[in-house]
Amino acid sequence: MLKHLILNSKINPFLSWPNVDPNQTVNFLYSQAKIGEEKNETFCIVRNGIIILYFQFQKLKWDTNHFKFRCEKICNLFISTELNVRELNSTVKEIKTKIDNYLALNQITFVFADIPSSNSIANLFIQKMGFKFVINWLDGFVLSENVTSFKENYEFGSILPNEVEHLVKISTKDYYKGGRFYHDKKFERNLVEQLYGSLIKTSFQNKEVILVCRKNGFPIGAFISNSVKSYPLLSGLKVAGLRFLIVDSQYRGMNIGSELFSAILNLFKGEADIIKTGFETHNLISLNLHIKKGFRFNYSHNAYHLWT
């Protein structure tokens, strides 16, 4: 029943990924949902023996530790696209009391939801549940085999332990102020500005990829990325996931961001089949840079926030 609902929901964040067909996408999303049932709180509504709504609440431990209040995320949300407005309103009424009780019982202050832009029913459902739209994201990818070499005008290498704190300072001062946390004024601004520095520290501790750009041996920027991950259910694709880039504002206008981008792509060339990305749609500088580097875009999704 759940697989049928996933197929009906028409969610495909892997559209155009090489050698990935719709059946593989459904199987992957189904697998993620079943794995989630072991650790998340699952809600669903069944009518006439058919699941019409399914989703989970996932604990956001990192966010909770950073902001000092309980944060969770709605994940693995699938809803029938065949529901009309009357049926949708009835579904919201049936599930909302259960959700309100769950939030109150677990003292949850904040909930994040990530919804495909193309699924109008899912967006309408989440809005009727009281969530507020924050920003839209655009995801894309480039084939590793299409990455080209570039002329290096700066030094590039893995982060060194004595560079962490300096890069944290750069992120606090100069990171792009257009993300979803900046767009939601209910978050304490000081904690938001510390967030990306904390992510750098966590990435360093977890031995994730942090590529540093140096001038005369001094760090002036960095690209933070996830390590290459294999997806057995998606044709065994090996995927590198880009996260975020920082550049010291004193050195802007010197093509450092573009070179850092080329350097991280070349680092993954040969290790990954594709390199994926995601960024705020209104970040036109990032959009144009991605286009310049050969990315194609395949998935648009909306960020929603709920404060209890």
Secondary structure, 3 states (H helix, E strand, C coil): CHHHHHHHHCCCCCCCCCCCCHHHHHHHHHHHHHHHCCCCEEEEEEECCEEEEEEEEEECHHHHHHHCCCEEEEEEEEECCCCCHHHHHHHHHHHHHHHHHHHHHCCCCEEEEEEECCCHHHHHHHHHCCCEEEEEEEEEEEEHHHCCCCCCCCEEEECCHHHHHHHHHHHHHHCCCCCHHHHCCCCCHHHHHHHHHHHHHHHHHCCCEEEEEEECCEEEEEEEECCCEEECCCCCEEEEEEEEEEECHHHCCCCHHHHHHHHHHHHHECCECEEEEEEECCCHHHHHHHHHCCCEEEEEEEEEEEEC
